[in-house]
Amino acid sequence: MAETSTQSDYGFIRVAAVTPRVYLADPARNAEEIVRLASEAASREASVIVFPELCVTGYTCADLFAQQTLLDAAERAVADIAAASEDMASMLVVGVPLRHAGRLYNCAAVIRSGKILGIVPKTYLPNSAEFYEMRWFETGAHVDAEILYAGQSCRLSVKQLFAIGKAVVGVEICQDLWVPVPPCTAAALAGANLIVNLSASNEALCKNDYRKLLVGSTSARLIAGYVYCSCGFGESTQDLVWAGSSMIYENGALLAENERFSIGSTAIYADIDVERLDGVRAKSPNFRDAFGMVPADYSRMDAGAAVATDFERELLKKVDAHPFVPSGPELSARCKEILSIQVLGLCTRLQKINCKSAVIGVSGGLDSTLALLVTVLAFDKLGLDRSRIIGVSMPGFGTTNRTRGNAEILMDRLEVSRREISIVAATAQHLEDIGHPIENTDVTYENAQARERTQILMDLAGQEGGIVIGTGDLSELALGWCTYNADHMSMYGVNASVPKTLVRTLVAYAAAEHFEDAQDVLSDIVDTPISPELLPAAADGSISQKTEDLVGPYELHDFFLYNVMRWGFSPEKVLFLACKAFEGLYDGGTICKWMRVFYRRFFSQQFKRSCLPDGPKVGSVSLSPRGDWRMPSDASSELWIM
């Protein structure tokens, strides 16, 4: 038997859906092909290898299923497959007809390391249009027996699960999935986080689209991995065509799909994150509430450790370096949706409090630009005059001509009211009052400027009967990269759950879709280095204080934030995934360095997040203390620091 894993699997398990070239009514030859393909999949370090429905005989044997000769040959073939599996660590799931107590069942045999772990019969038999399984087979819904098959004692029952490593496998067969309450629902509630479906699904116009929708939505509903393996070349085309439509999903996301209509055997592979699935289930109260529906007589066969898959060398799953940022065909639709959420949130707030004025600090940076664009769109939606939006430029010790100029041009292009109030004199006076040398450019020097700006905005809002629109984003809140009771505070924070990597994308989208007259200045703002501009500019007038030089690249921090908050992954797993996602851009040491910064700041700055202003949630990750995230401000970060 091949060795099983002692190295970290990071919660992944490799699965395969294998469609063999079928030889109708020739179980011995089919067994040879199944063993050959299983060996190939095992060499690819797959832990679970799924074959199609009735692959040992072929699905289209029709009345030959009533022949004892075929059934005996199928049993011998399963014995041969089991014997060949002794040299593999993989779990094989193969389709076979089986007669028990005078009834014939359409079954899946689960095999590992020479042993038949169990046999699961099909529950729902299609018997209309092109299908007529009830002519030969009996439903397996009511059978539960210990049987002797292929020389081994095993259980014949639908109510079986098979554990391998961190995966718990539930089995169903083809039509079982197409019914109102499929067997996989009970299996998932009984603990199965990986469902395998042995199928024989023929092709018809548009059927594959529905099949994919069905498999994908089922995996999402059950918060499970789903391996769907259908038969292909070699099945009889007397009346139907079988194209080998196989696919692998994880919680609604397509990981792999077979190329249909192939001549010969095919295989697809994917790495399913069962740890993530279990974590999502644990946080889903409705999933937990449904546990009472689990049949009491479900059994779980422990098949041992998973295959020693080297995920460090090869991970068969794309790790998105920018998980918050939409891409591809969905980019425009996602950006439109996010902006619509921000705009409607602000519209509702303004209308509820009968407010027709807004005050916003406009720095010429990304965050304040997005907040200003959202405010303009909200005023337009409400039919309010843009002149009631008061954009305030507040140059300080570190303000550069580039950002100052961009802020002025943008406000003029958008036709909002523009004011400029320098904070230099007021801040200098304040520093003198508290006995702080102005040449000491420490955190007090920086925070004094941030608080002076917030005081101006708050007082202007009171003067104008308006509200202060917050500009801070989700990434800054995660890192605590904001001054307490300064830019940390507002009367409505429209960017509160928008991460930094997404802000740039939204500004670029809004420029193209809504603000063509301001596209040039918005493009320059998108290209401007991120900075609070609280330290004096460089000798050439350029920005000297670049945020990402100080706290690290925001694309890394947003990656950490997403995987920690959304999935609850360990630091070891986050580092592993980050190294995969940013391979060739950052080395492991650099990623580890900034990950330590992320965890230290995330824990130490929770007190700022405990008293956030209101703001709309736009995505799956939010740090609102009234919504998604409740954490003690004095919790220790030591467990998370690698």
C-alpha positions as CSV (number, residue, x, y, z in Angstrom):
1,M,0.0,0.0,0.0
2,A,1.2,3.5,-0.8
3,E,2.2,5.7,2.1
4,T,-0.3,8.2,3.5
5,S,0.4,11.8,4.5
6,T,2.4,13.0,7.5
7,Q,3.1,16.4,6.0
8,S,0.6,19.3,6.2
9,D,-2.3,19.1,3.8
10,Y,-3.5,22.6,4.7
11,G,-7.0,21.2,4.8
12,F,-7.1,20.2,1.1
13,I,-7.9,16.8,-0.4
14,R,-7.3,15.9,-4.0
15,V,-10.1,14.4,-5.9
16,A,-10.5,13.0,-9.5
17,A,-13.5,12.3,-11.8
18,V,-12.4,9.6,-14.3
19,T,-14.5,8.6,-17.3
20,P,-13.1,5.4,-18.8
21,R,-13.7,4.2,-22.3
22,V,-16.4,1.6,-21.8
23,Y,-16.6,-1.9,-23.3
24,L,-20.2,-2.9,-23.2
25,A,-20.9,-6.1,-21.3
26,D,-17.2,-6.8,-20.9
27,P,-16.5,-6.3,-17.1
28,A,-13.0,-7.9,-17.2
29,R,-11.9,-5.4,-19.9
30,N,-13.6,-2.5,-18.1
31,A,-11.9,-3.5,-14.9
32,E,-8.5,-3.4,-16.7
33,E,-9.2,0.2,-17.9
34,I,-10.5,1.2,-14.5
35,V,-7.4,-0.1,-12.8
36,R,-5.1,1.6,-15.3
37,L,-6.9,4.9,-14.9
38,A,-7.0,4.6,-11.1
39,S,-3.2,4.0,-11.1
40,E,-2.7,7.1,-13.1
41,A,-4.9,9.1,-10.8
42,A,-3.1,7.6,-7.8
43,S,0.2,8.7,-9.2
44,R,-1.3,12.3,-9.3
45,E,-1.8,11.9,-5.6
46,A,-5.6,11.9,-5.7
47,S,-7.2,10.6,-2.5
48,V,-10.7,10.1,-3.9
49,I,-11.2,8.7,-7.5
50,V,-14.7,8.6,-8.8
51,F,-15.9,6.6,-11.8
52,P,-19.3,6.7,-13.6
53,E,-22.5,4.9,-13.0
54,L,-22.4,1.2,-13.9
55,C,-18.9,1.6,-15.3
56,V,-18.0,-2.0,-14.6
57,T,-20.5,-3.2,-17.2
58,G,-21.5,-0.1,-19.0
59,Y,-24.7,1.8,-18.3
60,T,-26.4,0.9,-21.6
61,C,-26.5,-2.9,-21.2
62,A,-30.3,-2.8,-21.0
63,D,-31.9,-6.3,-20.7
64,L,-28.5,-7.9,-20.4
65,F,-28.6,-6.7,-16.7
66,A,-31.1,-9.6,-16.2
67,Q,-28.4,-12.1,-17.2
68,Q,-26.6,-13.8,-14.3
69,T,-23.6,-14.3,-16.5
70,L,-23.1,-10.5,-16.7
71,L,-23.7,-10.0,-13.0
72,D,-21.2,-12.8,-12.0
73,A,-18.6,-11.2,-14.4
74,A,-19.2,-7.8,-12.8
75,E,-18.6,-9.3,-9.3
76,R,-15.3,-10.9,-10.5
77,A,-14.3,-7.5,-12.0
78,V,-14.9,-5.7,-8.7
79,A,-12.8,-8.4,-6.9
80,D,-10.0,-7.7,-9.4
81,I,-10.3,-3.9,-8.9
82,A,-10.2,-4.4,-5.2
83,A,-7.1,-6.6,-5.4
84,A,-5.4,-4.1,-7.7
85,S,-6.1,-1.3,-5.2
86,E,-3.9,-2.9,-2.6
87,D,-1.0,-1.0,-4.0
88,M,-2.9,2.4,-4.0
89,A,-3.7,4.7,-1.1
90,S,-6.6,6.2,-3.0
91,M,-10.2,5.5,-2.4
92,L,-12.0,4.3,-5.5
93,V,-15.7,4.6,-6.2
94,V,-17.0,2.4,-9.1
95,G,-20.5,1.7,-10.5
96,V,-21.7,-1.9,-10.6
97,P,-25.0,-3.8,-10.8
98,L,-25.6,-6.1,-7.8
99,R,-28.2,-8.7,-7.0
100,H,-29.3,-9.2,-3.4
101,A,-32.2,-11.2,-2.0
102,G,-33.8,-11.5,-5.4
103,R,-33.6,-7.8,-6.2
104,L,-31.2,-6.0,-8.6
105,Y,-29.6,-2.7,-7.5
106,N,-27.7,0.0,-9.3
107,C,-24.7,0.5,-6.9
108,A,-21.5,2.3,-6.1
109,A,-18.8,0.2,-4.6
110,V,-16.4,2.1,-2.3
111,I,-12.9,0.5,-2.3
112,R,-9.6,1.2,-0.7
113,S,-6.4,-0.7,-0.3
114,G,-7.9,-4.0,-1.3
115,K,-11.0,-3.7,0.9
116,I,-14.6,-3.0,-0.1
117,L,-15.6,-0.4,2.5
118,G,-19.2,-0.4,1.6
119,I,-21.7,-0.5,-1.3
120,V,-24.3,2.3,-1.8
121,P,-27.4,1.6,-3.9
122,K,-29.2,4.1,-6.0
123,T,-32.3,5.5,-4.4
124,Y,-34.3,7.2,-7.2
125,L,-34.7,5.4,-10.5
126,P,-35.5,7.4,-13.7
127,N,-38.4,5.8,-15.6
128,S,-39.6,8.3,-18.2
129,A,-38.6,9.6,-21.6
130,E,-35.3,7.9,-22.6
131,F,-34.8,6.3,-19.1
132,Y,-36.5,3.1,-18.0
133,E,-34.3,1.7,-15.1
134,M,-37.3,0.3,-13.2
135,R,-37.4,-2.4,-15.9
136,W,-34.3,-3.9,-14.3
137,F,-33.5,-2.2,-11.0
138,E,-35.0,-1.8,-7.6
139,T,-34.7,1.3,-5.4
140,G,-32.1,1.0,-2.7
141,A,-34.0,3.2,-0.3
142,H,-35.1,0.4,2.0
143,V,-32.3,-2.1,1.8
144,D,-29.8,-2.3,4.7
145,A,-27.9,-5.5,4.9
146,E,-24.5,-7.1,5.5
147,I,-23.7,-9.0,2.4
148,L,-20.9,-11.1,0.9
149,Y,-19.7,-9.6,-2.3
150,A,-16.6,-10.1,-4.4
151,G,-15.3,-12.4,-1.6
152,Q,-15.7,-9.7,1.1
153,S,-18.2,-8.9,3.8
154,C,-19.6,-5.3,3.5
155,R,-22.7,-3.2,4.1
156,L,-25.3,-2.5,1.4
157,S,-27.1,0.7,2.3
158,V,-27.7,4.3,1.3
159,K,-26.9,5.4,4.8
160,Q,-23.1,5.2,4.7
161,L,-20.4,7.7,4.9
162,F,-16.7,7.1,4.3
163,A,-14.0,9.2,6.0
164,I,-10.6,9.7,4.4
165,G,-8.3,12.2,6.0
166,K,-10.4,15.4,6.7
167,A,-12.9,14.5,4.1
168,V,-16.2,12.6,4.8
169,V,-17.6,11.2,1.6
170,G,-21.3,10.7,0.9
171,V,-22.3,8.8,-2.3
172,E,-25.3,9.2,-4.6
173,I,-26.0,8.0,-8.1
174,C,-27.2,10.1,-11.0
175,Q,-31.0,10.6,-10.7
176,D,-30.6,10.9,-6.9
177,L,-29.5,14.5,-7.5
178,W,-32.4,15.5,-9.7
179,V,-35.1,14.9,-7.1
180,P,-36.7,17.4,-4.6
181,V,-34.8,16.0,-1.6
182,P,-31.7,14.2,-2.8
183,P,-29.9,11.7,-0.6
184,C,-26.9,14.0,-0.5
185,T,-28.9,16.4,1.8
186,A,-29.1,13.8,4.5
187,A,-25.5,12.7,3.9
188,A,-24.3,16.3,4.3
189,L,-26.3,16.8,7.5
190,A,-24.8,13.6,8.8
191,G,-21.3,15.0,8.3
192,A,-20.4,14.5,4.6
193,N,-18.4,17.4,3.3
194,L,-17.6,15.7,0.0
195,I,-20.4,14.3,-2.2
196,V,-19.6,12.0,-5.1
197,N,-22.1,11.3,-7.8
198,L,-21.7,8.4,-10.2
199,S,-23.7,9.3,-13.2
200,A,-24.9,8.3,-16.7
201,S,-26.3,11.5,-18.1
202,N,-26.9,11.7,-21.8
203,E,-26.6,14.8,-23.9
204,A,-29.5,16.9,-25.2
205,L,-29.7,20.5,-26.2
206,C,-29.1,22.8,-23.2
207,K,-29.0,19.9,-20.7
208,N,-25.4,20.5,-19.7
209,D,-26.2,24.0,-18.7
210,Y,-28.9,22.8,-16.3
211,R,-26.7,19.9,-15.1
212,K,-24.0,22.4,-14.1
213,L,-26.5,24.7,-12.5
214,L,-27.8,21.7,-10.5
215,V,-24.4,20.4,-9.3
216,G,-23.1,23.9,-8.5
217,S,-26.2,25.0,-6.6
218,T,-26.3,21.7,-4.7
219,S,-22.6,22.1,-3.6
220,A,-23.4,25.7,-2.5
221,R,-26.6,24.7,-0.6
222,L,-24.8,21.9,1.2
223,I,-21.6,23.8,1.7
224,A,-19.8,20.8,0.3
225,G,-17.4,19.6,-2.4
226,Y,-19.2,17.8,-5.2
227,V,-17.6,15.4,-7.7
228,Y,-19.9,14.5,-10.5
229,C,-18.6,11.8,-12.9
230,S,-20.6,10.8,-16.0
231,C,-20.1,8.1,-18.5
232,G,-18.8,8.8,-22.0
233,F,-17.3,7.1,-25.0
234,G,-18.1,3.4,-25.5
235,E,-21.7,3.5,-24.2
236,S,-24.3,2.6,-26.8
237,T,-25.4,5.4,-29.1
238,Q,-28.3,3.4,-30.3
239,D,-30.7,6.2,-29.2
240,L,-28.6,8.5,-27.0
241,V,-25.1,10.1,-26.9
242,W,-23.0,10.1,-23.7
243,A,-20.4,12.8,-23.7
244,G,-18.7,12.3,-20.3
245,S,-20.0,15.5,-18.7
246,S,-18.0,15.5,-15.4
247,M,-17.4,18.4,-13.1
248,I,-16.0,19.2,-9.7
249,Y,-17.5,22.0,-7.5
250,E,-16.7,23.5,-4.1
251,N,-19.4,25.4,-2.4
252,G,-20.8,26.7,-5.6
253,A,-17.5,27.4,-7.4
254,L,-16.5,25.3,-10.4
255,L,-13.0,23.9,-9.9
256,A,-12.7,21.6,-12.9
257,E,-14.8,20.4,-15.9
258,N,-14.3,17.6,-18.4
259,E,-14.1,18.3,-22.1
260,R,-17.2,16.6,-23.4
261,F,-17.5,14.5,-26.5
262,S,-14.0,13.0,-26.2
263,I,-13.1,9.8,-27.8
264,G,-11.4,7.6,-25.2
265,S,-10.8,7.9,-21.5
266,T,-10.6,11.2,-19.7
267,A,-9.9,12.5,-16.2
268,I,-10.2,15.8,-14.3
269,Y,-8.6,16.7,-10.9
270,A,-9.2,19.3,-8.3
271,D,-8.0,20.1,-4.7
272,I,-11.0,20.7,-2.5
273,D,-10.6,22.7,0.7
274,V,-12.6,20.6,3.2
275,E,-11.3,22.6,6.1
276,R,-12.8,25.7,4.7
277,L,-16.1,23.9,4.1
278,D,-16.2,22.7,7.7
279,G,-15.5,26.3,8.9
280,V,-18.3,27.8,6.9
281,R,-20.7,25.2,8.1
282,A,-19.7,25.9,11.7
283,K,-20.6,29.5,11.3
284,S,-23.9,28.8,9.6
285,P,-26.7,28.6,12.2
286,N,-29.3,27.4,9.6
287,F,-27.0,24.5,8.6
288,R,-26.7,23.6,12.3
289,D,-30.5,23.9,12.8
290,A,-31.1,21.3,10.2
291,F,-29.0,18.6,12.0
292,G,-32.3,17.3,13.5
293,M,-33.2,16.0,10.1
294,V,-30.3,13.5,10.1
295,P,-31.4,9.8,10.1
296,A,-30.1,8.2,13.2
297,D,-28.8,5.1,11.4
298,Y,-26.1,6.7,9.3
299,S,-22.8,5.0,9.7
300,R,-19.3,6.3,9.1
301,M,-16.5,4.0,7.9
302,D,-13.1,5.4,8.8
303,A,-10.8,4.6,5.8
304,G,-7.7,6.2,7.4
305,A,-5.4,9.1,6.4
306,A,-5.6,10.8,3.0
307,V,-3.0,10.2,0.3
308,A,0.4,12.0,0.9
309,T,-0.4,14.8,-1.6
310,D,2.4,17.4,-2.0
311,F,0.3,20.5,-2.1
312,E,3.4,22.6,-1.7
313,R,4.7,21.4,-5.0
314,E,1.4,21.6,-6.8
315,L,-2.0,23.0,-5.8
316,L,-4.7,22.2,-8.3
317,K,-6.7,25.2,-7.3
318,K,-6.4,28.8,-8.4
319,V,-5.6,31.1,-5.4
320,D,-6.9,34.6,-6.2
321,A,-4.3,37.2,-5.2
322,H,-7.0,39.9,-5.1
323,P,-10.0,38.1,-3.6
324,F,-12.0,41.4,-3.1
325,V,-11.5,42.6,-6.6
326,P,-13.9,41.4,-9.4
327,S,-12.4,40.5,-12.7
328,G,-13.3,39.2,-16.1
329,P,-16.9,39.4,-17.4
330,E,-18.3,40.0,-14.0
331,L,-16.2,43.2,-13.3
332,S,-18.7,45.7,-14.5
333,A,-21.8,44.1,-12.9
334,R,-20.0,43.7,-9.5
335,C,-18.8,47.3,-9.5
336,K,-22.2,48.5,-10.4
337,E,-23.7,46.5,-7.5
338,I,-21.2,47.7,-4.9
339,L,-21.6,51.4,-5.9
340,S,-25.4,50.9,-5.8
341,I,-25.2,49.6,-2.3
342,Q,-23.0,52.5,-1.2
343,V,-25.3,55.1,-2.9
344,L,-28.5,53.7,-1.6
345,G,-27.2,53.5,1.9
346,L,-26.3,57.2,1.9
347,C,-29.6,58.1,0.2
348,T,-31.5,56.4,2.9
349,R,-29.5,58.0,5.7
350,L,-29.9,61.5,4.2
351,Q,-33.6,61.0,3.6
352,K,-34.3,59.5,7.1
353,I,-32.7,62.4,8.9
354,N,-34.1,65.0,6.4
355,C,-30.6,66.2,5.6
356,K,-29.8,68.0,2.3
357,S,-26.1,68.9,2.9
358,A,-22.9,66.8,3.1
359,V,-19.4,67.7,4.1
360,I,-16.5,65.7,2.9
361,G,-12.7,66.1,3.2
362,V,-11.2,65.8,-0.3
363,S,-7.5,65.1,-0.3
364,G,-6.9,64.0,-3.8
365,G,-6.4,60.5,-2.6
366,L,-8.3,57.3,-3.5
367,D,-10.5,56.9,-0.5
368,S,-11.8,60.5,-0.4
369,T,-12.3,60.4,-4.1
370,L,-14.5,57.3,-3.9
371,A,-16.5,58.8,-1.0
372,L,-17.0,62.0,-3.0
373,L,-18.2,60.1,-6.1
374,V,-20.6,58.1,-4.0
375,T,-22.0,61.3,-2.4
376,V,-22.4,62.9,-5.8
377,L,-24.3,59.9,-7.1
378,A,-26.5,59.8,-4.0
379,F,-27.4,63.5,-4.4
380,D,-28.2,63.0,-8.1
381,K,-30.4,60.0,-7.2
382,L,-32.3,62.1,-4.6
383,G,-32.6,65.1,-7.0
384,L,-30.5,67.3,-4.7
385,D,-28.3,70.1,-6.0
386,R,-24.6,69.1,-6.0
387,S,-23.7,72.5,-4.7
388,R,-25.0,71.3,-1.3
389,I,-22.0,68.9,-1.2
390,I,-19.2,70.8,0.4
391,G,-15.8,69.4,-0.5
392,V,-13.1,70.7,1.8
393,S,-9.4,70.7,0.9
394,M,-7.3,71.0,4.0
395,P,-3.6,71.3,3.0
396,G,-1.1,70.5,5.8
397,F,2.6,70.0,6.4
398,G,2.8,67.1,3.9
399,T,0.3,68.1,1.2
400,T,1.8,68.0,-2.3
401,N,0.8,70.0,-5.3
402,R,-0.3,66.8,-7.1
403,T,-2.9,65.8,-4.6
404,R,-4.0,69.3,-3.9
405,G,-4.4,70.1,-7.5
406,N,-6.3,66.9,-8.2
407,A,-8.7,67.6,-5.4
408,E,-9.4,71.1,-6.7
409,I,-9.9,70.0,-10.3
410,L,-12.1,67.1,-9.2
411,M,-14.4,69.2,-7.1
412,D,-14.8,71.7,-9.9
413,R,-15.5,69.1,-12.5
414,L,-18.1,67.5,-10.3
415,E,-19.7,70.9,-9.6
416,V,-19.7,70.6,-5.8
417,S,-18.9,73.5,-3.5
418,R,-15.2,73.8,-2.9
419,R,-13.5,75.2,0.1
420,E,-9.9,75.3,1.1
421,I,-8.9,75.6,4.8
422,S,-5.3,75.3,5.6
423,I,-4.5,73.4,8.9
424,V,-0.9,74.6,9.1
425,A,-1.3,77.5,11.4
426,A,-3.9,75.9,13.6
427,T,-1.8,72.7,14.0
428,A,1.3,74.7,14.6
429,Q,-0.5,76.6,17.4
430,H,-1.8,73.4,18.9
431,L,1.6,71.8,18.9
432,E,3.0,74.9,20.6
433,D,0.2,74.9,23.2
434,I,1.0,71.3,24.2
435,G,4.8,72.0,24.2
436,H,5.5,69.7,21.2
437,P,8.4,70.9,19.0
438,I,7.2,71.3,15.4
439,E,10.4,69.7,14.1
440,N,9.6,66.5,16.0
441,T,7.6,64.7,13.3
442,D,6.4,61.8,15.4
443,V,2.9,60.3,15.8
444,T,1.7,63.3,17.8
445,Y,2.7,65.6,15.0
446,E,0.8,63.4,12.5
447,N,-2.3,62.9,14.7
448,A,-2.6,66.6,15.5
449,Q,-3.1,67.2,11.8
450,A,-5.7,64.4,11.4
451,R,-7.7,65.7,14.4
452,E,-7.6,69.3,13.2
453,R,-9.0,68.2,9.9
454,T,-11.8,66.2,11.5
455,Q,-12.7,69.2,13.8
456,I,-13.0,71.4,10.8
457,L,-15.3,69.0,9.0
458,M,-17.5,68.4,12.0
459,D,-17.9,72.1,12.7
460,L,-18.7,72.9,9.1
461,A,-21.3,70.1,9.1
462,G,-22.9,71.7,12.1
463,Q,-22.7,75.1,10.5
464,E,-24.3,73.9,7.3
465,G,-26.8,71.5,8.8
466,G,-25.2,68.6,7.0
467,I,-23.4,65.4,7.9
468,V,-19.7,64.4,7.6
469,I,-19.2,61.7,5.0
470,G,-16.5,59.2,6.2
471,T,-13.7,58.3,3.7
472,G,-11.8,55.5,5.6
473,D,-11.8,52.0,4.1
474,L,-12.0,48.4,5.3
475,S,-8.2,47.8,5.0
476,E,-7.4,50.9,7.1
477,L,-9.8,49.7,9.7
478,A,-8.3,46.2,9.8
479,L,-4.8,47.7,10.3
480,G,-5.9,50.5,12.5
481,W,-4.3,52.9,10.0
482,C,-6.4,55.8,11.1
483,T,-6.2,58.3,13.9
484,Y,-8.6,57.7,16.7
485,N,-11.4,60.3,16.8
486,A,-10.0,61.9,13.7
487,D,-10.3,60.3,10.2
488,H,-11.6,57.3,12.3
489,M,-14.8,59.2,12.9
490,S,-17.6,60.5,10.7
491,M,-21.4,60.6,10.5
492,Y,-21.7,58.0,7.8
493,G,-18.8,55.9,6.5
494,V,-19.6,55.0,2.9
495,N,-16.3,53.1,2.4
496,A,-16.4,51.2,5.7
497,S,-16.5,47.8,4.1
498,V,-14.6,48.5,0.9
499,P,-11.0,47.2,1.0
500,K,-8.2,49.3,-0.4
501,T,-7.6,47.0,-3.4
502,L,-11.2,47.4,-4.4
503,V,-11.3,51.2,-4.0
504,R,-9.0,51.7,-7.0
505,T,-11.2,49.5,-9.1
506,L,-14.4,51.3,-8.1
507,V,-12.9,54.7,-8.9
508,A,-11.8,53.5,-12.3
509,Y,-15.2,52.0,-13.0
510,A,-17.1,55.1,-11.8
511,A,-14.9,57.3,-14.0
512,A,-15.8,55.3,-17.1
513,E,-19.5,54.8,-16.3
514,H,-20.6,58.0,-14.6
515,F,-17.9,60.8,-14.7
516,E,-16.5,60.9,-18.2
517,D,-15.8,64.7,-17.8
518,A,-13.5,63.9,-14.9
519,Q,-11.7,60.8,-16.3
520,D,-8.3,62.4,-16.7
521,V,-8.1,63.7,-13.1
522,L,-9.6,60.4,-11.8
523,S,-7.0,58.4,-13.7
524,D,-4.2,60.4,-12.1
525,I,-5.7,59.9,-8.7
526,V,-5.8,56.1,-9.3
527,D,-2.1,56.3,-10.2
528,T,-1.1,58.4,-7.1
529,P,0.8,56.6,-4.4
530,I,-1.3,55.9,-1.2
531,S,-0.3,58.4,1.5
532,P,-1.9,60.2,4.5
533,E,0.5,63.1,3.6
534,L,1.2,64.0,7.3
535,L,4.9,64.3,6.9
536,P,6.7,67.1,4.9
537,A,7.0,66.4,1.2
538,A,10.3,65.5,-0.4
539,A,12.7,68.1,-1.6
540,D,11.3,67.8,-5.1
541,G,7.8,68.3,-3.9
542,S,6.8,64.6,-4.3
543,I,5.1,62.4,-1.6
544,S,7.6,61.3,1.0
545,Q,5.3,59.3,3.2
546,K,4.1,56.2,1.3
547,T,1.8,54.1,3.4
548,E,2.8,50.8,1.8
549,D,6.4,51.4,2.7
550,L,5.4,51.6,6.3
551,V,2.7,49.0,6.9
552,G,3.3,46.8,3.8
553,P,1.6,46.3,0.5
554,Y,-2.2,46.6,0.7
555,E,-2.7,43.7,-1.7
556,L,-1.0,41.4,0.8
557,H,-3.0,42.9,3.7
558,D,-6.3,42.5,1.9
559,F,-5.4,38.9,1.0
560,F,-4.6,38.2,4.7
561,L,-7.8,40.0,5.8
562,Y,-10.0,38.0,3.4
563,N,-8.7,34.6,4.3
564,V,-8.6,35.3,8.0
565,M,-12.0,36.9,8.2
566,R,-13.9,35.0,5.6
567,W,-12.6,31.5,6.3
568,G,-10.9,31.6,9.7
569,F,-7.7,30.1,8.3
570,S,-4.6,29.5,10.4
571,P,-1.5,31.7,9.9
572,E,0.3,28.6,8.4
573,K,-2.5,28.2,5.8
574,V,-2.7,31.9,5.0
575,L,1.0,31.9,4.4
576,F,0.9,28.8,2.2
577,L,-1.9,30.3,0.1
578,A,-0.2,33.7,-0.1
579,C,3.0,32.1,-1.4
580,K,0.9,30.4,-4.1
581,A,-1.1,33.5,-5.0
582,F,1.9,35.9,-5.1
583,E,4.5,33.5,-6.5
584,G,7.2,35.4,-8.4
585,L,6.1,38.8,-6.8
586,Y,6.9,38.3,-3.1
587,D,9.1,35.7,-1.5
588,G,8.0,33.7,1.5
589,G,10.1,35.8,3.9
590,T,8.6,39.1,2.7
591,I,5.1,37.7,3.0
592,C,5.7,36.3,6.5
593,K,7.1,39.7,7.6
594,W,4.0,41.6,6.5
595,M,1.7,38.9,7.8
596,R,3.2,39.4,11.3
597,V,2.5,43.2,10.9
598,F,-1.1,42.4,9.9
599,Y,-1.8,40.2,12.9
600,R,-0.2,42.5,15.4
601,R,-2.0,45.6,14.1
602,F,-5.3,43.7,13.7
603,F,-5.3,42.7,17.3
604,S,-3.9,45.9,18.9
605,Q,-6.2,48.2,16.9
606,Q,-9.5,46.5,17.7
607,F,-10.5,49.4,20.1
608,K,-10.9,51.6,17.0
609,R,-13.3,49.2,15.4
610,S,-15.4,48.8,18.6
611,C,-16.8,52.3,18.1
612,L,-17.2,52.8,14.3
613,P,-19.7,55.1,12.7
614,D,-22.5,53.6,10.7
615,G,-21.7,52.5,7.2
616,P,-23.1,50.0,4.6
617,K,-21.8,46.4,4.2
618,V,-21.0,45.7,0.6
619,G,-19.3,42.3,0.6
620,S,-18.8,39.1,2.6
621,V,-16.2,40.7,4.9
622,S,-17.1,43.5,7.3
623,L,-15.6,44.8,10.6
624,S,-18.7,46.5,12.0
625,P,-19.0,45.9,15.7
626,R,-22.8,45.8,15.2
627,G,-22.6,43.2,12.4
628,D,-19.9,40.7,11.4
629,W,-17.1,41.2,13.9
630,R,-17.2,41.2,17.7
631,M,-13.8,40.9,19.4
632,P,-12.3,42.0,22.7
633,S,-10.0,44.9,22.3
634,D,-7.5,43.4,24.7
635,A,-7.2,39.9,23.2
636,S,-3.7,38.5,22.7
637,S,-2.2,38.0,19.2
638,E,0.6,35.6,20.3
639,L,-1.1,32.4,19.0
640,W,-1.3,34.0,15.5
641,I,2.3,35.3,15.3
642,M,4.5,32.8,13.4
